[in-house]
Amino acid sequence: MRRGPRAALALGLLRLWLAQANFAPHFFDNGVGSTNGNMALFSLPEDTPVGSHVYTLNGTDPEGDPISYHISFDPSARSVFSVDPNFGNITLVEELDREREDEIEAIISISDGLNLVAEKVTILVTDANDEAPSFIQEPYIVQVPEDIPTGSSIIKVHAVDKDTGSGGSVTYFLQNMHATKFAMDRHSGVLRLRAGATLDYEKAQAHFVTVVAKDGGGRLRGADVVFSATTTVTVNVEDVQDMAPVFVGTPYYGYVYEDTLPGSEVLMVVAMDGDRGKPNQILYSLLNGSDGAFEINETSGVISVMQSPAQLRREVYELHVQVTEVSSAGIPAAQAMVPVTIRIVDLNNHPPTFYGESGPQNRFELSMYEHPPQGEILRGLKITVNDSDQGANAKFNLRLVGPGGIFRVVPLTVLNEAQVTIIVENSAAIDYEKFKVLTFKLLAIEVNTPEKFSSTADVVIQLLDTNDNVPKFTSHYYIARIPENAPGGSNVVAVTAVDPDTGPWGEVKYSIYGSGADPFLIHPSTGIIYTQPWASLDAEATARYNFYVKAEDMEGKYSLAEVFVTLLDVNDHYPQFGKSFQEKTMVLGTPVKIEATDQDADEPNNLVDYSITHAEPTNVFDIDTHTGEIRLKNSIRSLDALHNITPGGDFTWSLEVQAKDRGSPSFSTTALLKIDITDTEMLSRSPMAAFLMQTKDNPMKAVGVLAGIMAIIVAITVLISTATFWRNKKSNKVLPVRRVLRKRPSPAPRAVRIEWLKFRRTKAAAKFVLKEDPPNENCNNNSLGNTLPPKAPAPPPPPTMVPNMSTAHWTVPTVSGSLTPQQPQQSPKPKVGSPIQSALVSELRQKFEKKSVGNKAYF
């Protein structure tokens, strides 16, 4: 709609009127005690914490427009509060102090944007107990005469507290009221001398009294608090003439020495007026006891001797000195007296002095043997010590200065004069080998004198040697090595023993003894051990010797050491075969062994190497260099191969074998070896030959096997006999052994074969059968024969049962027979191995006899 000019003018007038009709906002007045409104009659405690919300401005606008709040202060005043313009919350922003500012003026305002309404308000700051009492007119110092009456007032103290109410009231009291001579009026602050108490200048010239001022208490930040303050009252006591004179430094002792001159000062007595604050003049005088020998200066108190010490009649004088006070008016007042002791003493002007037989002496000498008896007195020393002074000046101590613990001196303390005695304390330390000369100082020193005079004398003791040491070897044992071929008289080892003694006592003689000392001698002076001229050492016979050497002095004191001598082996033996000509039988595929021994003691002299030096034919045998085992070459594995390379077509070879030791120089020996070769097929046809072949080189093996079999048979026989005996003994009937033989039809012969021996490489060597002999009267079944084994006897019938068991007899069946080699069942054939078997048996018998003879010779 389009408006004309008049309409627009009317609208502007309307708006102007509406603006002129807008009413101003205003604060609410909520009265005293309210925390919101216009802060009328508002008060705030001074201990309110900064940052606290203390009030809320509250007002309204008639038109309901939004309003804002403001607070301001005089430019010269502090801005204590701040206000939130939107909500009117007033916050404390600075600390309050009622004692400095008890009212705060502020201008608060409220505005609706067009109208502003301001009001001036006064905020009262209320008191909190935040101030402590404070003393004024400090320091408190007062002068009081020592004769002030008890209960008198001395001084008044005053303290103020800026707080109001109970927090501003002050009371007084003494901090340590039970240990003081004073009392305090709690309200007025007047300090008084307590009833019954007095002051004494001579005991205490000043008193320090601590006074406490305390307020009445009040609230501070929500709690009840009490503040206090202290001050010190100094009470200076003034002296009053009420004390007698007092001597200082008592008791008094004086000494007059033998060289003191007449008129010399002996000592000074000192007296003071007991009233030290205002002392009177002091005068001294002698009352009695001086006998004219001493005088005193009346003003200084100096006592002097007036006579020569030689004229004094007494050793001790007891004087009495009087002191008198003279007042300022010249009138004698209080007096006092003190005793003084003066002693006439000898002057300590003589040190202790040592004397010998001819007068004063400061060196004493003595010769003595080492290691004297414990506690022995050195009588060769004539020593006297003397101090010419008198009394305490003549008392001194004696002591030895030097190596400690060897001697001691008697007496230890001397008065005037004494004979000095030196006693042996440690005999072992008096050793000529350690010290040829012992030097000490004899010291005499005064005990109770300030001068501590002393003197010394040298004591020199020349020691004489004795035979007190045993010769000692430089080692407990000696080890030597010499070759066994060393000629007689060869040096072996040198032993050394030392005797610290001198002269003839230090001379050492050597000797040897012991079971191993026969081949050796020792030089008695030098200790060189050498072989006997006739000694022939042999490491193979005795490789080591040990014996003892003895070192002895002229009085028979000795020590021992052990000597070990080892002979170094020399290659002086040839290797030796058992025989220079040997026969061996070799089974095809099994080596034979030839052995040589070297009698040297040590390796490598006794180590033997073997080699074949000559063989016919060649290239048939190999020999082990170290063991002497001879084998066929690997290419020969049958008798046919041997037959082809043997010119004569037989199976016998001759070898020349060399045994050579490893010594330097090396020795060697040769032996001729004849070898017969056979194979296992030939041996299988003759078990005995196989067994003999295996034991050919070791006949003791066959003997051991046979002995073992015999022992087993004997043991079985013993067990059977023992069992039979105990069975018969239990039945209380021991019946004789009877042979029961019954004939029966002759059965076919039956052989019982027993496998007798087993070996590692062959089957049974022989088989034997049990053969029955014809009965004879003696039951002796030991006959042997080469006939065929007889028929086995028929077993006996079972025993007849008899009703009466008590009379029944029973017999033990026995079988008698002998062991014979089993004959072959086939027809006789030519025995191929018979010559070999015979040769083996013969060789086995020879070796067995040889070893048996050797064993007997050994045992």
HUMO-V14711 format. One record per helix or strand of 3 or more residues. SS is the DSSP state (2 for helix, 1 for strand). FROM is the first residue (numbers start at 1). LEN is the number of residues. Records with the same first field share a line. If there is no record, write none. Layout:
SS: FROM-LEN / FROM-LEN
//
This chain:
2: 5-16 / 165-4 / 177-3 / 309-3 / 391-4 / 503-4 / 639-7 / 680-5 / 687-8 / 699-32 / 805-3 / 834-25
1: 43-3 / 53-5 / 68-5 / 81-3 / 89-4 / 103-9 / 116-11 / 134-3 / 140-6 / 153-4 / 158-3 / 170-5 / 182-3 / 190-4 / 206-10 / 218-3 / 223-3 / 228-11 / 246-3 / 252-6 / 265-4 / 270-3 / 281-6 / 294-3 / 302-4 / 316-11 / 332-14 / 353-4 / 363-7 / 383-4 / 395-7 / 407-4 / 413-3 / 417-8 / 437-10 / 454-11 / 477-7 / 491-4 / 509-5 / 520-3 / 528-4 / 544-9 / 558-11 / 581-7 / 608-9 / 621-3 / 629-4 / 652-10 / 668-11 / 767-5 / 818-4
//
